[in-house]
């Protein structure tokens, strides 16, 4: 996935979803999907600082890519597929296509992972993932009002959710 808007790119990084792994020292919940902003569990400064810095990078012309290294619609994505996708991007061979009617989102077509038709069921799946991200931001801002994330981050997720109705 390629994100072509600096606000959305920073917001997606701020709401990065990943699974807990056996490498972490936790008793339960391994393989549980969690939001780990910018994949940095060691942050010792306000999250809004990362948001602003990443937004600045993306505004300055840095591209934002989301590489799914887990699964797509219950199909495991091999490390070879992930590496091949990264190589296509790095070598400027990647051809991105519009991702339905979602503004500023494009996808890299992969032979073994065709994009599901944008029917109501598929749109509901995407909406639910975006709603999880939105809920995280709303909760974060409620719990940390002194370090609240910008309203623009919330607004861009709300816009995507509305585009999927």
Secondary structure as UniProt FT lines:
FT   STRAND          2..3
FT   HELIX           6..14
FT   STRAND          17..19
FT   TURN            22..23
FT   TURN            30..31
FT   STRAND          33..35
FT   HELIX           37..39
FT   TURN            41..42
FT   HELIX           47..59
FT   TURN            60..61
FT   STRAND          64..65
FT   STRAND          71..72
FT   TURN            73..74
FT   STRAND          75..76
FT   HELIX           79..90
FT   TURN            91..92
FT   STRAND          96..98
FT   TURN            100..101
FT   TURN            103..104
FT   STRAND          105..108
FT   TURN            111..112
FT   HELIX           120..143
FT   HELIX           145..147
FT   HELIX           151..163
//
